[in-house]
């Protein structure tokens, strides 16, 4: 079946020296993996590789056989070229980290137009705004709405957040955040992309990132912490 759709690049793995296996989250079909032969050879190799940078938004025409095997692109172009993400060290580091997070988190083999729209809108916001220090924290928390474990905020006034159940509690159990951690987590829940980016100090962002990674680890089977985590910490330290 020939499909025309937008697609967000989650990962690109070199295969046998010259080719790529590219994993995308597509608007039409959810997760799809594509084989790109000779990506590293020929006159247009640099152009080909540029399409498959982390979280690039593409417009593709592809042959989908839907048999669980690798699919093939017929045509590729940039849906919306980024203006700052690829040249700003902070933004590019965020994007590399988030692409790993999404690669390990999204398991949907079917389409989810709402999730695709959320990610596309968020990435275009990142590309066009200067103050983005909390972007990765907000996106990771918002993603839990689509992954099925967004915190239950019906008792948000209680002093401790319990990671396993995703609820606020009166008692500080073994899997609860401390009162200070819970206070920071509540502040994060209240944030939007356009909120004041200076609401957290650097050490508080590091703590919130650890909390979110722990929260993902509890709720996603086989979740792996991204290899780019240490680079992200260094850039934002």
Beta strands, then each sheet from edge to edge (+ up, - down):
strand 1: 2-15
strand 2: 19-26
strand 3: 30-36
strand 4: 57-63
strand 5: 72-78
strand 6: 160-162
strand 7: 167-169
sheet 1: 3+ 2- 1+ 4- 5+
sheet 2: 6+ 7-
end
